[in-house]
């Protein structure tokens, strides 16, 4: 680890771990969930309310910040955290996910990924070297290597090619990365193929990254396939480094991934679902537009401290039906709070040696819908 960075596992229960990740912008307990602030903002939620949800660390996206406002503007604003008024650690994705999400607009070669901007169609080049330069100027505490993500299911040949290209790009990123106050994480690829995942993990371990991510999941495979891939991959990663499952996910997926030994998560679901009137509770999902909530005076959850739970389900439903912007804002705040409460419960269960019973209880509750 670089100066200012450390990771300590303080308790285990089976493969599940509870610990602390320390960065130059502070320490956060793990397992942790990072709200996604793609363009230096968590959609619909101001930074003060994000902090009130219990979030300790945020994620932004190097590709999107490169396009708008540009890394030079973020750098002049004091780096990512200061630019958006955040007082904790931050992480930037490298642009590799956009190889998957913008597949119709990207060409991948050994040199890098070449996009057409989704904003104005202008050419955009992301190579391992300039991804590092962009992320260094953005200034997040953790940067991610440039990788090649492919949609699943896929044939073994293209998956193997993308994984090995990602390994070569990892070596180039490691060589190009210069900022000592920023940790660089490697990303394991290989689709659903156990041999390819192990090959990727072994190659990355040789490069001795401060942390390791599992990428290329939640891109079309089901939860059982994800769990099987994690069961193979996670034991192949160093036990003394943080393990990050990128872009995941549903609450049930987080519970299962913590059971496999994952420490870090991010996903857009809390705010995306909130904007669309779907909220998460420990009694299952609530779809606020449903008529059953029209006269329901209960809060979403009695013991939830969020702003939304100061109001009734009836009122929240009214906001959505009336097209009031406060509805999506409050639902997003509730979902972000729920995710922090979820990982908090998992941390407490690990430290108490009660993770398995908590895992089973949570999965039973989270499968409900209303």
NUVEXDREN-172475 format. One record per residue: residue in one letter; x, y, z of N, C-alpha, C in turn. Coordinates in steps of 0.05 Angstrom, whole numbers. Example, Ala and Ser with C-alpha at 12.3 -4.5 7.8 and 13.67 -1.06 7.14 Angstrom:
<sites>
['A',[264,-114,156],[246,-90,156],[264,-66,156]]
['S',[257,-45,142],[273,-21,143],[258,1,157]]
</sites>
This chain:
<sites>
['X',[17,-24,0],[0,0,0],[18,25,0]]
['X',[8,46,-14],[22,71,-13],[18,85,13]]
['X',[35,105,19],[31,121,44],[2,133,45]]
['X',[-10,131,68],[-37,142,71],[-58,121,66]]
['X',[-51,98,56],[-70,76,50],[-64,52,67]]
['X',[-86,39,77],[-83,14,90],[-110,-1,89]]
['X',[-108,-27,93],[-132,-43,94],[-128,-64,116]]
['X',[-146,-65,135],[-144,-83,157],[-169,-100,160]]
['X',[-166,-126,160],[-189,-144,166],[-190,-147,196]]
['X',[-212,-138,208],[-214,-139,237],[-230,-162,248]]
['X',[-247,-174,231],[-263,-197,240],[-271,-213,215]]
['X',[-273,-239,219],[-283,-257,198],[-304,-275,209]]
['X',[-322,-284,192],[-342,-304,198],[-346,-321,173]]
['X',[-334,-344,172],[-332,-359,147],[-314,-343,128]]
['X',[-323,-339,103],[-308,-323,84],[-314,-293,87]]
['X',[-335,-286,101],[-343,-258,104],[-323,-243,122]]
['X',[-318,-218,115],[-298,-202,129],[-309,-175,136]]
['X',[-301,-165,159],[-307,-137,167],[-280,-124,173]]
['X',[-276,-100,163],[-251,-87,167],[-252,-57,163]]
['X',[-229,-45,157],[-228,-16,154],[-209,-10,130]]
['X',[-219,6,112],[-202,16,90],[-195,45,96]]
['X',[-169,51,97],[-160,78,103],[-148,91,78]]
['X',[-155,115,73],[-146,130,49],[-137,158,59]]
['X',[-124,174,41],[-117,201,49],[-141,219,57]]
['X',[-165,212,48],[-189,227,55],[-205,214,77]]
['X',[-193,196,92],[-207,185,115],[-210,155,113]]
['X',[-221,143,134],[-225,114,136],[-254,107,134]]
['X',[-260,84,122],[-287,74,120],[-288,45,128]]
['X',[-310,36,142],[-312,8,150],[-321,-8,126]]
['X',[-313,-33,125],[-321,-52,105],[-335,-76,118]]
['X',[-354,-88,103],[-362,-83,76],[-374,-55,73]]
['X',[-369,-43,49],[-379,-16,44],[-393,-15,17]]
['X',[-413,4,16],[-427,8,-9],[-422,37,-17]]
['X',[-413,41,-42],[-408,68,-53],[-432,77,-71]]
['X',[-446,98,-63],[-465,110,-82],[-450,119,-107]]
['X',[-464,118,-130],[-452,125,-155],[-458,154,-162]]
['X',[-436,170,-163],[-438,198,-172],[-424,200,-199]]
['X',[-436,189,-220],[-423,186,-246],[-409,211,-255]]
['X',[-423,233,-255],[-413,259,-264],[-408,278,-241]]
['X',[-397,267,-219],[-392,282,-194],[-417,292,-181]]
['X',[-439,276,-184],[-463,281,-169],[-479,255,-168]]
['X',[-490,249,-144],[-508,227,-141],[-536,237,-150]]
['X',[-547,225,-170],[-570,237,-184],[-593,244,-165]]
['X',[-600,269,-165],[-624,278,-151],[-620,283,-121]]
['X',[-595,279,-111],[-590,280,-82],[-566,298,-77]]
['X',[-570,320,-62],[-547,338,-57],[-528,324,-38]]
['X',[-503,334,-38],[-481,320,-25],[-485,318,6]]
['X',[-499,338,17],[-504,337,46],[-523,314,53]]
['X',[-544,310,36],[-563,289,41],[-550,262,36]]
['X',[-531,260,17],[-516,235,12],[-501,228,38]]
['X',[-488,247,50],[-473,242,75],[-492,232,97]]
['X',[-516,244,98],[-535,236,119],[-545,207,115]]
['X',[-543,196,91],[-551,168,88],[-532,148,101]]
['X',[-508,158,109],[-488,140,122],[-466,132,103]]
['X',[-467,142,78],[-446,135,59],[-419,145,68]]
['X',[-398,129,64],[-372,138,71],[-353,143,48]]
['X',[-361,133,24],[-344,134,0],[-361,136,-24]]
['X',[-353,151,-44],[-368,155,-69],[-352,147,-93]]
['X',[-366,139,-114],[-354,131,-140],[-362,151,-161]]
['X',[-343,159,-178],[-349,174,-202],[-336,160,-226]]
['X',[-341,171,-250],[-333,157,-274],[-314,174,-291]]
['X',[-290,164,-296],[-270,179,-310],[-278,187,-339]]
['X',[-292,169,-352],[-301,174,-380],[-320,198,-380]]
['X',[-340,198,-363],[-360,219,-363],[-348,246,-353]]
['X',[-330,245,-334],[-318,270,-324],[-298,281,-345]]
['X',[-285,263,-360],[-268,272,-382],[-283,288,-403]]
['X',[-308,279,-409],[-324,293,-428],[-336,318,-417]]
['X',[-346,317,-392],[-358,340,-379],[-353,338,-349]]
['X',[-339,358,-337],[-330,383,-348],[-302,382,-359]]
['X',[-289,359,-358],[-261,356,-366],[-244,354,-341]]
['X',[-224,337,-341],[-207,333,-317],[-193,358,-308]]
['X',[-187,376,-327],[-173,401,-319],[-191,417,-300]]
['X',[-217,418,-306],[-235,433,-289],[-237,421,-261]]
['X',[-239,394,-260],[-240,380,-234],[-214,385,-219]]
['X',[-191,384,-232],[-166,389,-219],[-164,417,-208]]
['X',[-173,436,-224],[-173,464,-215],[-192,469,-191]]
['X',[-212,452,-190],[-231,453,-167],[-221,440,-142]]
['X',[-196,430,-142],[-185,418,-119],[-186,388,-118]]
['X',[-193,375,-141],[-196,347,-141],[-225,339,-137]]
['X',[-231,313,-142],[-258,304,-143],[-274,310,-118]]
['X',[-263,303,-95],[-278,306,-70],[-285,336,-65]]
['X',[-265,353,-67],[-270,381,-61],[-288,393,-83]]
['X',[-285,385,-108],[-301,395,-130],[-330,391,-125]]
['X',[-338,368,-113],[-366,363,-109],[-375,367,-80]]
['X',[-357,378,-63],[-364,384,-36],[-365,360,-17]]
['X',[-351,339,-24],[-351,314,-9],[-327,314,10]]
['X',[-330,303,34],[-309,303,53],[-298,275,60]]
['X',[-303,256,42],[-293,229,47],[-278,218,23]]
['X',[-271,192,23],[-256,180,1],[-273,178,-24]]
['X',[-259,177,-47],[-272,174,-73],[-257,154,-89]]
['X',[-271,144,-110],[-260,124,-129],[-270,131,-156]]
['X',[-252,128,-176],[-261,132,-204],[-258,106,-220]]
['X',[-279,99,-235],[-276,78,-255],[-260,88,-278]]
['X',[-249,70,-293],[-228,77,-313],[-239,84,-340]]
['X',[-264,78,-346],[-274,80,-373],[-278,52,-386]]
['X',[-268,31,-373],[-271,4,-384],[-300,-4,-386]]
['X',[-317,3,-366],[-345,-5,-367],[-358,6,-392]]
['X',[-350,30,-401],[-363,42,-425],[-357,26,-450]]
['X',[-336,9,-450],[-331,-9,-472],[-355,-28,-475]]
['X',[-367,-35,-452],[-391,-52,-452],[-416,-35,-457]]
['X',[-420,-14,-441],[-446,1,-441],[-450,17,-466]]
['X',[-428,25,-479],[-430,41,-504],[-419,25,-528]]
['X',[-424,-1,-527],[-411,-20,-546],[-416,-11,-575]]
['X',[-439,0,-581],[-446,8,-609],[-429,32,-618]]
['X',[-416,45,-599],[-401,70,-606],[-371,67,-601]]
['X',[-361,42,-597],[-333,39,-589],[-319,18,-606]]
['X',[-294,23,-612],[-276,4,-625],[-253,-2,-606]]
['X',[-248,-28,-601],[-227,-36,-583],[-204,-48,-599]]
['X',[-180,-37,-594],[-156,-48,-606],[-136,-54,-583]]
['X',[-113,-64,-590],[-93,-69,-569],[-84,-43,-556]]
['X',[-85,-21,-571],[-77,5,-561],[-96,15,-540]]
['X',[-122,11,-544],[-142,21,-525],[-170,20,-536]]
['X',[-188,36,-525],[-216,38,-533],[-220,65,-546]]
['X',[-233,65,-568],[-238,90,-584],[-268,93,-587]]
['X',[-278,115,-575],[-307,120,-574],[-315,142,-593]]
['X',[-341,144,-597],[-354,168,-606],[-370,178,-582]]
['X',[-364,203,-575],[-378,215,-552],[-408,212,-554]]
['X',[-420,203,-532],[-449,201,-532],[-462,229,-530]]
['X',[-446,249,-526],[-456,277,-524],[-458,290,-552]]
['X',[-435,290,-566],[-434,304,-592],[-421,288,-614]]
['X',[-415,263,-609],[-404,246,-631],[-374,250,-636]]
['X',[-361,267,-620],[-333,272,-624],[-317,248,-617]]
['X',[-294,243,-630],[-277,220,-623],[-265,222,-595]]
['X',[-265,200,-580],[-253,199,-553],[-236,175,-551]]
['X',[-211,178,-544],[-193,155,-542],[-186,150,-512]]
['X',[-190,125,-503],[-181,117,-477],[-161,95,-480]]
['X',[-136,100,-472],[-116,80,-471],[-108,76,-441]]
['X',[-94,55,-435],[-85,52,-407],[-70,76,-397]]
['X',[-53,87,-414],[-37,110,-406],[-53,135,-401]]
['X',[-71,142,-420],[-86,167,-415],[-108,163,-395]]
['X',[-118,139,-391],[-137,134,-369],[-124,140,-343]]
['X',[-98,133,-340],[-84,139,-315],[-80,169,-312]]
['X',[-73,182,-334],[-69,211,-332],[-95,226,-325]]
['X',[-117,217,-337],[-143,229,-331],[-150,225,-302]]
['X',[-147,200,-293],[-155,194,-265],[-137,208,-245]]
['X',[-111,210,-252],[-93,225,-234],[-101,254,-231]]
['X',[-110,266,-253],[-118,294,-252],[-145,297,-237]]
['X',[-163,278,-241],[-188,279,-226],[-183,277,-196]]
['X',[-164,260,-189],[-154,260,-162],[-169,244,-141]]
['X',[-183,223,-150],[-197,205,-131],[-176,190,-114]]
['X',[-184,181,-91],[-166,165,-74],[-158,139,-87]]
['X',[-177,127,-102],[-172,101,-115],[-179,104,-144]]
['X',[-161,95,-161],[-165,94,-190],[-166,65,-199]]
['X',[-180,60,-220],[-182,33,-231],[-166,30,-256]]
['X',[-155,6,-261],[-141,1,-286],[-161,2,-309]]
['X',[-151,8,-333],[-167,5,-357],[-170,-25,-363]]
['X',[-195,-33,-368],[-200,-61,-374],[-220,-63,-397]]
['X',[-223,-88,-407],[-241,-93,-430],[-264,-110,-419]]
['X',[-288,-99,-418],[-311,-112,-408],[-328,-122,-432]]
['X',[-336,-148,-431],[-354,-158,-452],[-380,-167,-440]]
['X',[-401,-165,-455],[-428,-173,-446],[-429,-204,-444]]
['X',[-445,-213,-425],[-449,-242,-422],[-478,-248,-428]]
['X',[-484,-273,-438],[-464,-295,-444],[-448,-289,-469]]
['X',[-424,-301,-470],[-407,-297,-493],[-390,-323,-497]]
['X',[-381,-327,-521],[-364,-349,-527],[-337,-347,-513]]
['X',[-324,-369,-508],[-299,-369,-492],[-277,-353,-506]]
['X',[-275,-354,-532],[-254,-341,-547],[-253,-311,-542]]
['X',[-276,-297,-547],[-276,-268,-542],[-271,-261,-513]]
['X',[-282,-277,-495],[-278,-272,-466],[-248,-275,-459]]
['X',[-235,-296,-469],[-207,-300,-464],[-190,-277,-475]]
['X',[-197,-269,-500],[-182,-246,-512],[-185,-221,-495]]
['X',[-209,-215,-486],[-214,-191,-471],[-199,-192,-444]]
['X',[-199,-216,-431],[-186,-219,-405],[-156,-215,-408]]
['X',[-144,-227,-429],[-115,-225,-432],[-107,-196,-441]]
['X',[-124,-184,-456],[-119,-156,-463],[-121,-139,-437]]
['X',[-140,-145,-420],[-142,-130,-395],[-117,-134,-378]]
['X',[-105,-158,-378],[-80,-163,-364],[-57,-146,-375]]
['X',[-56,-145,-402],[-34,-128,-414],[-39,-99,-408]]
['X',[-64,-91,-408],[-71,-63,-401],[-65,-57,-372]]
['X',[-69,-77,-354],[-63,-74,-326],[-33,-68,-322]]
['X',[-16,-83,-337],[13,-78,-335],[20,-50,-345]]
['X',[7,-41,-366],[12,-14,-376],[2,7,-356]]
['X',[-21,2,-344],[-31,21,-324],[-12,23,-300]]
['X',[-3,0,-292],[16,0,-269],[41,16,-275]]
['X',[51,13,-300],[75,27,-308],[70,57,-311]]
['X',[46,64,-319],[40,93,-325],[31,108,-300]]
['X',[21,94,-280],[10,108,-257],[32,120,-240]]
['X',[30,145,-233],[51,159,-219],[43,171,-192]]
['X',[17,175,-188],[9,191,-165],[10,174,-140]]
['X',[27,182,-121],[33,166,-97],[10,168,-77]]
['X',[-7,189,-78],[-29,191,-60],[-55,180,-71]]
['X',[-53,163,-91],[-76,150,-104],[-69,121,-108]]
['X',[-86,103,-98],[-83,74,-101],[-95,65,-127]]
['X',[-81,47,-140],[-91,36,-166],[-99,7,-161]]
['X',[-124,0,-168],[-134,-27,-165],[-134,-41,-192]]
['X',[-127,-67,-192],[-130,-84,-215],[-157,-96,-217]]
['X',[-165,-105,-240],[-192,-116,-244],[-191,-144,-257]]
['X',[-202,-163,-243],[-203,-191,-253],[-225,-193,-274]]
['X',[-219,-204,-297],[-238,-210,-318],[-238,-240,-324]]
['X',[-254,-248,-343],[-255,-276,-350],[-282,-288,-353]]
['X',[-303,-270,-352],[-330,-280,-356],[-338,-300,-335]]
['X',[-351,-321,-343],[-360,-342,-325],[-343,-367,-325]]
['X',[-320,-364,-338],[-302,-387,-341],[-282,-388,-318]]
['X',[-283,-409,-301],[-266,-411,-278],[-236,-409,-285]]
['X',[-228,-423,-306],[-199,-423,-313],[-190,-395,-321]]
['X',[-207,-381,-336],[-199,-354,-344],[-198,-335,-320]]
['X',[-217,-338,-302],[-217,-321,-278],[-191,-326,-261]]
['X',[-184,-351,-259],[-160,-357,-243],[-134,-347,-257]]
['X',[-134,-349,-283],[-111,-339,-299],[-109,-308,-295]]
['X',[-132,-295,-296],[-132,-266,-293],[-122,-259,-265]]
['X',[-133,-272,-244],[-125,-266,-217],[-95,-270,-212]]
['X',[-85,-292,-223],[-56,-298,-220],[-39,-277,-233]]
['X',[-47,-268,-257],[-32,-247,-271],[-32,-221,-256]]
['X',[-55,-214,-245],[-57,-189,-230],[-41,-190,-204]]
['X',[-41,-213,-191],[-26,-215,-166],[3,-210,-170]]
['X',[13,-218,-193],[42,-213,-199],[48,-183,-201]]
['X',[28,-167,-207],[32,-138,-209],[29,-125,-182]]
['X',[21,-139,-162],[20,-129,-134],[4,-103,-131]]
['X',[-21,-104,-139],[-38,-81,-136],[-46,-77,-107]]
['X',[-51,-52,-98],[-61,-47,-71],[-89,-58,-65]]
['X',[-104,-63,-86],[-131,-74,-83],[-139,-88,-109]]
['X',[-159,-105,-108],[-167,-121,-131],[-198,-120,-134]]
['X',[-207,-115,-158],[-235,-115,-164],[-242,-140,-181]]
['X',[-267,-148,-178],[-279,-168,-196],[-297,-154,-215]]
['X',[-290,-153,-240],[-306,-139,-260],[-320,-158,-279]]
['X',[-335,-147,-297],[-347,-163,-318],[-370,-180,-308]]
['X',[-382,-173,-285],[-406,-187,-275],[-429,-166,-274]]
['X',[-453,-176,-270],[-477,-159,-272],[-479,-147,-300]]
['X',[-471,-163,-320],[-473,-154,-348],[-489,-174,-365]]
['X',[-508,-188,-352],[-525,-206,-367],[-528,-234,-356]]
['X',[-510,-241,-337],[-512,-268,-325],[-531,-267,-301]]
['X',[-540,-289,-292],[-559,-291,-269],[-544,-292,-243]]
['X',[-558,-289,-220],[-545,-289,-194],[-531,-315,-188]]
['X',[-541,-338,-197],[-527,-363,-191],[-500,-364,-205]]
['X',[-499,-354,-230],[-474,-354,-244],[-454,-334,-231]]
['X',[-464,-312,-221],[-447,-293,-207],[-435,-306,-182]]
['X',[-452,-319,-167],[-442,-331,-142],[-422,-353,-148]]
['X',[-426,-368,-169],[-407,-389,-176],[-380,-377,-184]]
['X',[-381,-355,-199],[-356,-342,-207],[-341,-330,-183]]
['X',[-356,-318,-165],[-343,-307,-141],[-331,-330,-124]]
['X',[-344,-352,-122],[-334,-374,-106],[-307,-384,-116]]
['X',[-302,-382,-142],[-276,-389,-154],[-256,-366,-152]]
['X',[-265,-342,-157],[-247,-319,-160],[-237,-308,-134]]
['X',[-254,-304,-114],[-246,-290,-90],[-224,-304,-75]]
['X',[-224,-331,-71],[-202,-344,-57],[-175,-341,-71]]
['X',[-175,-333,-97],[-150,-330,-111],[-139,-302,-108]]
['X',[-153,-284,-93],[-143,-257,-89],[-130,-255,-62]]
['X',[-110,-236,-59],[-96,-234,-33],[-114,-228,-10]]
['X',[-111,-241,12],[-128,-238,35],[-123,-211,49]]
['X',[-100,-199,45],[-94,-174,59],[-100,-149,42]]
['X',[-114,-152,20],[-121,-129,3],[-151,-127,0]]
['X',[-162,-103,-4],[-191,-101,-8],[-200,-114,-34]]
['X',[-224,-125,-33],[-236,-138,-56],[-262,-124,-63]]
['X',[-264,-116,-87],[-285,-98,-96],[-301,-111,-119]]
['X',[-327,-115,-116],[-344,-126,-137],[-358,-102,-151]]
['X',[-351,-98,-176],[-359,-73,-190],[-387,-75,-201]]
['X',[-403,-54,-196],[-429,-52,-209],[-450,-69,-198]]
['X',[-447,-80,-174],[-466,-98,-162],[-475,-86,-135]]
['X',[-501,-86,-130],[-522,-94,-146],[-547,-95,-130]]
['X',[-563,-115,-135],[-587,-120,-119],[-579,-126,-90]]
['X',[-596,-119,-71],[-589,-125,-43],[-582,-154,-38]]
['X',[-597,-172,-51],[-591,-201,-47],[-563,-207,-58]]
['X',[-555,-194,-80],[-528,-200,-91],[-506,-190,-72]]
['X',[-511,-168,-58],[-491,-158,-39],[-488,-177,-16]]
['X',[-511,-187,-5],[-510,-205,17],[-494,-230,9]]
['X',[-500,-241,-14],[-486,-265,-23],[-456,-260,-29]]
['X',[-450,-237,-39],[-422,-231,-46],[-406,-226,-20]]
['X',[-418,-214,0],[-404,-211,26],[-398,-239,37]]
['X',[-416,-257,34],[-412,-285,43],[-388,-298,29]]
['X',[-383,-289,4],[-360,-299,-11],[-334,-285,-5]]
['X',[-335,-263,11],[-310,-250,18],[-305,-223,5]]
['X',[-326,-211,-7],[-323,-185,-20],[-326,-163,1]]
['X',[-311,-141,-3],[-310,-119,16],[-323,-93,6]]
['X',[-324,-89,-20],[-333,-63,-31],[-353,-67,-54]]
['X',[-372,-49,-56],[-393,-50,-76],[-399,-22,-86]]
['X',[-410,-21,-111],[-423,4,-121],[-446,-5,-139]]
['X',[-466,12,-142],[-487,7,-161],[-504,31,-164]]
['X',[-516,34,-188],[-535,57,-193],[-563,50,-184]]
['X',[-569,26,-176],[-596,18,-170],[-610,34,-149]]
['X',[-598,42,-127],[-613,57,-106],[-626,82,-118]]
['X',[-612,98,-134],[-623,122,-144],[-640,117,-169]]
['X',[-631,98,-186],[-647,92,-210],[-675,81,-203]]
['X',[-675,63,-184],[-701,52,-175],[-717,73,-161]]
['X',[-704,90,-144],[-718,111,-130],[-732,130,-149]]
['X',[-718,137,-171],[-731,155,-191],[-755,142,-204]]
['X',[-756,116,-203],[-778,102,-216],[-798,90,-196]]
['X',[-798,100,-172],[-818,95,-151],[-815,67,-138]]
['X',[-792,54,-142],[-788,28,-128],[-768,33,-105]]
['X',[-777,25,-81],[-760,29,-58],[-754,2,-45]]
['X',[-731,1,-31],[-723,-23,-17],[-728,-20,13]]
['X',[-738,-41,25],[-741,-42,54],[-732,-70,63]]
['X',[-729,-72,90],[-721,-98,100],[-745,-118,101]]
['X',[-768,-109,92],[-791,-127,88],[-796,-132,59]]
['X',[-777,-123,42],[-779,-128,13],[-784,-102,-2]]
['X',[-787,-104,-28],[-791,-81,-45],[-819,-69,-42]]
['X',[-821,-42,-45],[-846,-28,-45],[-848,-12,-71]]
['X',[-869,-16,-86],[-874,-2,-110],[-895,20,-104]]
['X',[-885,44,-102],[-901,66,-91],[-925,74,-108]]
['X',[-924,68,-134],[-947,75,-151],[-970,56,-147]]
['X',[-966,33,-134],[-988,14,-131],[-1011,26,-114]]
['X',[-1035,21,-122],[-1058,32,-108],[-1061,24,-79]]
['X',[-1049,2,-72],[-1051,-7,-44],[-1039,13,-25]]
['X',[-1022,31,-34],[-1009,51,-17],[-1025,77,-16]]
['X',[-1047,79,-29],[-1061,105,-33],[-1069,118,-6]]
['X',[-1077,101,13],[-1086,112,39],[-1068,102,62]]
['X',[-1045,90,56],[-1028,78,76],[-1012,100,91]]
['X',[-1018,104,116],[-1005,125,132],[-979,116,145]]
['X',[-970,92,140],[-945,83,151],[-922,95,136]]
['X',[-899,98,149],[-874,105,134],[-865,80,119]]
['X',[-845,83,102],[-834,60,88],[-823,40,108]]
['X',[-809,50,128],[-798,33,150],[-799,49,176]]
['X',[-809,36,196],[-813,50,222],[-787,59,234]]
['X',[-766,43,231],[-740,49,244],[-720,62,226]]
['X',[-728,71,202],[-709,83,183],[-707,113,190]]
['X',[-682,124,192],[-678,152,199],[-680,171,176]]
['X',[-685,162,151],[-683,179,128],[-706,200,126]]
['X',[-702,220,109],[-722,241,105],[-748,230,94]]
['X',[-747,210,76],[-771,199,65],[-789,186,86]]
['X',[-777,174,106],[-792,160,126],[-804,178,147]]
['X',[-802,204,143],[-817,224,159],[-845,228,147]]
['X',[-849,216,124],[-874,219,109],[-888,192,107]]
['X',[-913,192,100],[-929,168,96],[-925,157,68]]
['X',[-930,131,65],[-930,119,39],[-951,133,21]]
['X',[-973,140,33],[-994,154,18],[-984,180,6]]
['X',[-969,195,21],[-959,221,11],[-938,216,-10]]
['X',[-920,197,-6],[-899,191,-25],[-912,182,-52]]
['X',[-932,166,-50],[-946,157,-75],[-958,182,-89]]
['X',[-971,199,-74],[-982,223,-85],[-961,239,-100]]
['X',[-937,242,-90],[-916,258,-103],[-910,246,-130]]
['X',[-908,220,-132],[-903,207,-158],[-926,211,-177]]
['X',[-950,207,-168],[-973,209,-186],[-977,238,-196]]
['X',[-969,257,-179],[-972,286,-186],[-948,296,-202]]
['X',[-928,279,-207],[-905,287,-222],[-887,306,-208]]
['X',[-888,306,-181],[-872,324,-165],[-843,313,-162]]
['X',[-823,330,-167],[-795,321,-166],[-787,311,-139]]
['X',[-801,320,-118],[-794,312,-91],[-797,281,-87]]
['X',[-816,269,-102],[-820,240,-99],[-795,224,-106]]
['X',[-783,228,-130],[-759,213,-136],[-735,220,-117]]
['X',[-734,246,-108],[-713,253,-90],[-715,238,-64]]
['X',[-739,238,-52],[-742,224,-26],[-738,194,-29]]
['X',[-749,183,-51],[-746,154,-54],[-716,146,-58]]
['X',[-701,163,-72],[-672,158,-76],[-658,160,-49]]
['X',[-664,180,-33],[-652,183,-6],[-658,158,11]]
['X',[-683,149,10],[-689,125,25],[-673,101,16]]
['X',[-671,97,-10],[-657,74,-21],[-627,75,-14]]
['X',[-615,99,-16],[-587,102,-8],[-583,95,21]]
['X',[-602,105,38],[-600,99,67],[-604,69,72]]
['X',[-622,56,57],[-626,27,60],[-601,12,54]]
['X',[-587,19,33],[-562,5,26],[-541,8,47]]
['X',[-539,31,59],[-520,35,81],[-528,19,106]]
['X',[-554,18,112],[-563,2,134],[-558,-27,129]]
['X',[-561,-36,104],[-556,-64,97],[-527,-72,102]]
['X',[-508,-57,91],[-480,-64,96],[-473,-61,125]]
['X',[-486,-42,139],[-482,-39,168],[-490,-64,183]]
['X',[-513,-75,176],[-522,-100,189],[-503,-123,183]]
['X',[-493,-124,159],[-474,-145,152],[-449,-143,168]]
['X',[-438,-118,170],[-414,-114,186],[-418,-123,215]]
['X',[-441,-115,227],[-446,-122,255],[-449,-152,258]]
['X',[-462,-165,239],[-465,-194,241],[-438,-209,240]]
['X',[-421,-199,222],[-394,-212,220],[-379,-209,246]]
['X',[-379,-184,257],[-365,-179,282],[-376,-195,306]]
['X',[-402,-201,305],[-415,-216,326],[-414,-246,322]]
['X',[-403,-255,299],[-402,-283,293],[-429,-295,287]]
['X',[-447,-278,276],[-474,-287,270],[-481,-282,241]]
['X',[-461,-283,224],[-466,-275,196],[-485,-295,182]]
['X',[-481,-321,186],[-498,-340,171],[-527,-337,177]]
['X',[-534,-334,203],[-563,-330,210],[-573,-304,199]]
['X',[-557,-283,199],[-565,-257,188],[-568,-259,158]]
['X',[-550,-273,145],[-552,-277,116],[-578,-290,108]]
['X',[-585,-312,122],[-610,-326,116],[-634,-309,121]]
['X',[-634,-294,143],[-657,-277,150],[-661,-255,129]]
['X',[-639,-242,121],[-640,-221,102],[-650,-231,75]]
['X',[-640,-253,66],[-649,-263,40],[-678,-271,40]]
['X',[-688,-281,62],[-716,-288,64],[-734,-263,63]]
['X',[-725,-241,76],[-741,-216,76],[-739,-202,49]]
['X',[-716,-201,38],[-712,-184,14],[-726,-195,-11]]
['X',[-734,-220,-10],[-748,-232,-33],[-777,-223,-35]]
['X',[-787,-209,-14],[-815,-200,-15],[-818,-176,-33]]
['X',[-843,-171,-42],[-849,-148,-58],[-877,-138,-52]]
['X',[-881,-112,-54],[-907,-101,-47],[-913,-75,-61]]
</sites>
